[in-house]
């Protein structure tokens, strides 16, 4: 039986984590959902169509037209992008060719996991809360964000990161502009925080328990790959970092020079802890991503490079400078680009964007200057290098697949947010520095919330 003392103890321990992981994110994201009546221009209508059709019409294929019910929703609800022209809401019928991009279901390229989970949840929410089909589907983003934040908090405790800095990091993570906006629309980007937190959890368990978690790593790698292809970033980067650390501990590249050395290394307890888990991460996520790409291309009735939807992006040719510049955008996943908040008060947005970029780069790079090889000091520089390399790989991939200059958006690194924030929080060792960081983080979060709430939405 639950006693008053047990309840008091629970609230004393959990009221702050619940405030920053559940209450505040729900209130801020819910405010955006309530005020954002039109479809987001970040492809929300196509993601919504995917959710609506998956269980009734089956897996969509690239080249399929949007369903007529989706077309009607677009015409009547509108899209928050000036210049969009659609048929009148009271039209008796709707034809896909009359809509922008000829009404193709271009997000059929996305793997199905997010949509398979969102569809039944949205139906329940529609019945229970009466939010309508779009509002109900958007609520899934709130649930995913809460799960990702709670999991990140758990990882911080596993890694013995101080409570104050952990809470400050969670506040920044859950209340930053990019995270809030993409948690408030129908979009598989809303699962980014949870995917990253799952990778962190398995890596943290392997490190703290000092045993292999390869089976869990395989499962998480598959989940990331089937949620969104770019969300394999944390699985690939952390996986390769774990293998690299294991190799370094065993003597470096010389281990690979003979079969006996390689066999002994692969069977050692340290290798089973780090290399087996790390290899499971990146092998499972890469194989699953490649498999989905083959399935998607087989089902497609039109190549992605020919979709009219992307024609507007094909005016600029790719070059090395463009690819390198775009790759740096992945270093700003907390604030990033392409959300309405950046246009309302550009000075505030520029300040927040600069602060987050400097904090992330400095926090991760600090490991280079630390003599003691703690986990955050080893992982930080490797993550920065991996993130930039991943941005370059994305840019080259966009050019080869879609035939347009790379537009590597910060939201593609949303799954890296838990990794980056946990490294930053763990690296702040001195008590005074922790207090200063917490003060700055809470001020950052408050300024972000103020900007989000003040931004007029349509």
N, C-alpha and C positions, 0 to 999 in steps of 0.2 A: 504494500500500500504506500502511495506517495505521501510523505509527510511534509510539513511546512519547512522543516530544516533542509530536506532534500531539494525542494523547490527553490528555496532561497540560495542554496549552494549552486544549483544549476543556473539560475539567473545571474548570480555574481560572476560565474565563469563565462557564460555565453552571451550576456546581453550586448556587449560591444561587438563581438563577431556577427551576431544576428542583425545588429543595426547596420553594419557596413556590408554584409553579404546578402541580406534579404530586404530589410525595410527601405533603406535609402535607394538602392538600385531599382526596386519595384516602383517606388514613388516617382523617380525621375524618368525611367523608361515608360511607365504608365502615362505620365504627363505627355510625353512625345506621341505615344500611340493615340491618346485622346484628341490631341490638337492636330495631328497630321491626317486629315481626312482623305486627301488625294493619295494616289499611288506615288511611291518614291520613284524618281527617275533612275535609280540604280537597279533597273531591271525587275522591280518588284512584281509587276503584272505577270511576267513570264514565270517567276518563281511561284506565284500564287496559282497560276494555271497548272503547273506541275503538281502542286499539292492537291488541287481539286480533281484532277483527272486520274491520278495514279491508281486508285482502287476501282474506279468505274470504267476507265478506258485503257488501263494497262500502262506499261512503261512508255513514255513518249519518245519519239525519235526526232533527231535534228531534221528539219524540213516539214514536220507536221504543222498544220495551222493551229493557232490558239482556238480553244473551244468557244462556241458562240456565247455561252454564259460568261466567259471571261471577257470577251469583246464588249458585251453589254456593260459589264462592270467598269471597264476602262472608259467607255463612252459616257457613262453616267457619273462615275466618281471623279474622273479626270486624272491627269498626271502632273505632278509639280515640276513641270519643265515648260518654260515659255516657248511658244511656237508650235506645240503639238496640236495637230488637227485630226479630229475624229468625227465620224458620223454623229448626228444628234441622238440624244439619249432615247427619244421616243420613236426611233426608227423601228419598223415592224420586224426587220431581220438585219443581221449584221454579217458582213463578209470580210474575211481576214485581209484580203487584198486592199481594202479601203482604209487600213490602219497603217501607222508608221512601220517601216521595215517589212511591209507586206504581210504583217501579222503572223510571222513565223514563230514557232516555239523554239527559240534559239537556246534556251537554258536546258534543253533536253541533253545537252552535253554533260550536265552535272550528274555525278553519281547519286543513287536514289535514297540513301539512308535517312538524311534529314527529312525528306518529303514523306517517306514511309512512316516515320514517327510522328511528324507534325499533323498529318491528315486525320488520324483518329482522335488525337488530342484536341484539334480544332473543332471537330464535330461535337465532342463532349462539351467544350467551352461554349459553343454556340447554343447548345440546349440549356446549359446551366446558367450562363451569364447573359445570354442574349446579345452578344456583341456584334453579331453579323459575321459573315464568312471571312472577311478580310481581318477585322479586329480580332476574331478568335484565333486565326492563324498567326497573327502577330504576337499573341500572348505566349506562344511557344518560345519566343526569344527571351522572355522574362524568365521562364523556367530554366532554360539552358544556361543563362547567365548566373542565376542563383546557384545552380549545381556546380558550375565552374569556379565560382568564388569560394563556396564552402570547401570544395576539394583543394583549392589553392591554399586556403587557411590550414587545412589538415596537413598538407605537405610542409608548410612553414613550421608547424609544430613538430613534425617528424624530424625535420632538419635542424631543430632547436634554434630557429631564428627568433630573436627577442619579440615578445608580444607587442610592444609599442611599434616597432618598425614593421612588423607583420600587418598590424591593423592599418597603419599608414599606407603600406603598399596595396592592400586590398581596397582601400578607399580610392586610391588613384586608379586602380584597375577597373573598378566597377562604375566609376563616375566620370571617366574621361569621355570626350566628345565622340570619338570614333566608336568606342565600345557601346555607348548608350544608343547612338543612332542605328547601328546595325543590329542591335538587340530589339529595336522597336519596329522593324519592318520584316516582311516575309522574305527571308533570304538565308541561304545556308551559312553565310558569314556569321550569323548569330550563334553558331555552335563552336566558333573558334576558341573561345576561352575554355570551354569544357574539354575540347580535344587536347589543347596544350596542357591543361591541368592533369588529364589522364596520363600523358607521357611523363610529366613530372612525378606523379604518384608512383608509377612503376619504377622509374629510375631511383627515386628516393627509397623505396622499399628494398631494392637491390643493394643500395649503398649502406643503409642502416642495418639490414639483416645479414649482409655479407653472404648472400647466396643468389643463385641464378633465378631470375624471374622471366625467363625466355618465353614461356607459354603466355604469360600476361602481356608481354611485349608484342607478341604476334597478334593477339586479340586487339590491342590498342592500335597497332599499326594498320590493321584492316579497318577498324572503325574510322580512323583519321582519313584513310584513302577513300572510303565509301561515303564520307561526309562531303569533302571537297578536296580535289586533287592537290591544291597548294597547301592544304592543312597537314600534309605529310612532312612539312618543314621541321617541326620539333622532333618527330620520330627519326628523320634522316640525320639532322644535325647532332642531336644528343646521342643517337645510336653510334654514329661515326666517332664522336668524341669519346665515348666509353671504350670503343675498340682501340682508339689511338692511345688513350691513357693506359690501357692494359698492355699494349705493345711496348710503350715507353718503360713501364715498370719491369718488363721482362728483358730489357736490353735494347729495345728499338728495332730498326729494320733488320738487324742481323739475325733476328729470330726467323725471318723468312728465307734465309739462305740455305737451310738444310731441312729435310723432312723430319729428322729426329727432333731438332729444336722446335719446329712448328708443332709437332705432335705433343711434345712435352708442354709447350706453352698452352695449347688448346685444352689440355686436360688438367691444368693447374687450378687450384681453388679460386685464385684471384681472377683468372681468365673466365671461369664459369660465372663469376659474379658480374663482371663488367662486359667482357667481350661477347659472351653468349647472349646476354640481355641486349646489348647494343646492336649486335648483328641481327637479332630477331626483329628489332625495331625497324631498321632501314630495309632489310630484305623483304619483310612482309609488306611494308607500306609501298615500296617500289613495285613489287610484283603485282600487288592488287591494283595499283594505279595503271600500270601497263595493261593489265587484263581488262579493266573498265574502258580504257581508251580503245582497245580493239573491239570490244562489244559495241561501244557508242558509234564507232566509225562503220561497223558492219550494218547497224540498224539505220544509219543516216541515209536519207534520200537526196541530200544535197551537201556538198563539202562545206565545212565551216569557212573556208577561204572564199566562198561564193555567196554567203548569206548577205542579203541587202542590209540587214540590221547594222553590220559593221562597216558599211561603205563609207560613212562619215569619218572613220578613223584611218582610211587608207590613203589619205592625201600626203602624209609625211613618210619619207623613206627612213629606214633604220640605218644607223651608223654606230660606230664604236662609242663615240662620246654620248650619244643618246642612250644607249644601253647601260653604260656606266652611271650616268646621271639618274636614270630611272631606278636603278638597283638601290640607290641610297634611300629611296622612299620607304623601303622596308624597315628602316631604322626609326620610323615615326609612327608605329601602329596605334599609339594611344590617342594621338590628335589627328594626324594624317590629312587627307584631302577628300573632296567629294562628299560633303555633308552640309546641310544648310546653315549650321552654326558658324562656319568660317566666313560667311558673307554678311552676317548681321553686324558684328563688331570685329573688324579685321585686326585692330590693334590688340585686342584681348586674345584672339586666336593666334596671332603671330607670336605673342609672348608665351602662351601655353605650349605652342609647337616647339619653340626654341628651347624652353626649359626642359621639356620631355626628351628632346633629341640629345641635348647636352648631358642630362642625367643618365640616360640609357648608355650612351657611348662611353662616358667617363666611368660609370659604374662597372661596365663589363671590361673595359680596358685596364681598370685599376689592378687587375690580377697580374699584369705584366710586371708591376713594380713591387709586388709583395714577395718577400723572401720565403715565408711559410706557404707550402703548397696545400692550401685548403681547397675544398671542392669548388667553391665559387671563384677562387682565383684561377683555377685551372680551366673551368668551364667558360668563364666570361669571355676571354679573348677568342676561344674557339667558336663560341656562339656568334660573336661579331663577324668573324671571318666567314663562317658558314652562312650567315644571313645575307651578307653581301654577295657571296658566290651564288646563293639561291636566287637572288634578284637578277643576276646576270643570266642564269639559266632560264628564268621565267621570260626575260626579255627576248632571248634567242628563240625560245619556244613560241612566243606570241607571233613573232615574225614568220616562223616556218609554218605554223598551223593556220593563222588567220590572215597572213599577208598584210599586216599593218605594223607601223612603228610601235615599239613596246610602250605600253602604258602600265607600268608596274605600280599598282596602287597600294598604299599603306595597309589597307584592310586585308590584303593577301597574307600579311604577317600577324593577323589577330591571334592565331594559334600560338605564336611565339610570346605573347604578352605575359602569361604566367611565368615562363622561363626567365624573361628579361627582368621582371619585377622581383622575383625571388632572388636572383643573383644580386641585384642592386641592394635589396634589403639585407641580405646575408653579409655583404661586404662592408657594411657600416658597423664597425666594431666598438668604438669608444662610446661611452654613455652619453657624453655631451653631444657628439655627432649624431647619435640616434635621436636625441631630443630635437636637435635642429632640423634633421631630416623629417621627423614626424610633423613638426610645425609647418615646414614648407609643403609637405605632401597634403596635409589637411587644408592649407591655404589654396594650393593648386586645385584640389577637389571642389572646394567652395566656389572658387572663381569659375571653374568649368560648369558646375551646376547653375550658377547665376547666368552664365552665357546661354546655356541650353534652355532654361526656363524663359528668359527674356526674348529669345529668338521667335519671331512670328512665323508660324507654320500654316500651310494650306492643305 
